[in-house]
Amino acid sequence: MGKRIPALIDVKIPGPNSGQGFDRFQYGDFCVSQFPVLPMIEPVMTEIRNAQAFDALAIASIYAEHVRSGTASFDTIPRKAEEMAQKISGIQARGWPFLVAERGGEIVGYAYATQFRDRPAYCFACEDSIYVRADRTGLGIGSTLLRELVAAATVCGFRQMIAVIGGGEPASVALHSRMGFAHAGTMRSVGRKFGRWLDSVYMQRELGEGDSAAPEREPG
Ligand SMILES: CC(C)(COP(=O)(O)OP(=O)(O)OC[C@H]1O[C@@H](n2cnc3c(N)ncnc32)[C@H](O)[C@@H]1OP(=O)(O)O)[C@@H](O)C(=O)NCCC(=O)NCCS
């Protein structure tokens, strides 16, 4: 087994829908073999691309793991692949980003941004959701996905991004802090899962011009 050294490669690849400039990215790390004489270095690439309907099963499976074992989501029952497929198409139909991370031909994580709340005045604020396959955490995949989601949500015109972190999961707090999010509040004991009361931790960062300038259009 080799030792992984994260994020030494950062290659941007224009994709077929590259009008917005963010539809395909590849990142990588190296798997350094411990062969005693000649160390072999093989690139292990992470590609970020827009989610497709056929990714729904893998996405549902990643989400199910975290629903069953973690507090990041306040869902207690996993969602079906069909529901995930509808979510992908619904989010993309609104022009919002739904990205997947692919590594070695497998979907290892996903992230999407949706309007924070439905009312029109919230139209410049989005909420991110991000999940990495449980056996692939700690490899930089979450950071890569969130970096691209921030870029994509900025292109969409969102000015603020908010993370609502169930149970204040330490990995999610660390990830969002790393990506420039600041603590924006904690709602105490609003959730109940695994026989425990759970807080919701809010973190927030600006996108693009943030609130330093008015948007080009006002909400209708
Ligand atoms: C949160 C999550 C997306 C992070 O993905 P990841 O691929 O492991 O993230 P990275 O490897 O890019 O690590 C990001 C940062 O988090 C830190 N981190 C990772 N796991 C951690 C843990 N269990 N505790 C504390 N910090 C942790 C890393 O050290 C890194 O910080 P650093 O660069 O300053 O060292 C992933 O753990 C996950 O899917 N968790 C369950 C779902 C969830 O919490 N989603 C967020 C909902 S808002």
The ligand as a Gaussian input file, in Angstrom:
#p B3LYP/6-31G(d) Opt

LIG

0 1
 C      -17.358000      17.143000       5.795000
 C      -16.812000      16.324000       4.629000
 C      -17.589000      16.717000       3.353000
 C      -15.326000      16.657000       4.456000
 O      -14.863000      15.982000       3.302000
 P      -13.315000      15.484000       3.213000
 O      -13.071000      15.004000       1.845000
 O      -13.007000      14.556000       4.329000
 O      -12.568000      16.869000       3.470000
 P      -11.033000      17.184000       3.257000
 O      -10.245000      15.916000       3.175000
 O      -10.952000      18.125000       2.102000
 O      -10.681000      17.916000       4.620000
 C      -11.146000      19.220000       4.866000
 C      -10.681000      19.685000       6.219000
 O      -11.434000      19.010000       7.234000
 C      -10.550000      18.420000       8.179000
 N      -11.189000      17.206000       8.659000
 C      -11.540000      16.129000       7.925000
 N      -12.121000      15.216000       8.730000
 C      -12.125000      15.731000       9.988000
 C      -12.600000      15.285000      11.248000
 N      -13.225000      14.101000      11.362000
 N      -12.448000      16.105000      12.304000
 C      -11.862000      17.302000      12.198000
 N      -11.382000      17.786000      11.021000
 C      -11.520000      17.008000       9.933000
 C       -9.294000      18.137000       7.377000
 O       -8.177000      18.039000       8.234000
 C       -9.217000      19.343000       6.487000
 O       -8.707000      20.476000       7.154000
 P       -7.198000      20.954000       6.879000
 O       -7.061000      21.092000       5.400000
 O       -7.136000      22.250000       7.606000
 O       -6.353000      19.862000       7.435000
 C      -16.925000      14.787000       4.882000
 O      -16.280000      14.487000       6.102000
 C      -18.361000      14.318000       4.956000
 O      -18.947000      13.972000       3.940000
 N      -18.924000      14.314000       6.183000
 C      -20.293000      13.881000       6.430000
 C      -21.302000      14.805000       5.818000
 C      -21.136000      16.249000       6.229000
 O      -20.806000      16.571000       7.360000
 N      -21.434000      17.121000       5.248000
 C      -21.491000      18.539000       5.471000
 C      -22.922000      18.946000       5.601000
 S      -23.037000      20.701000       5.873000

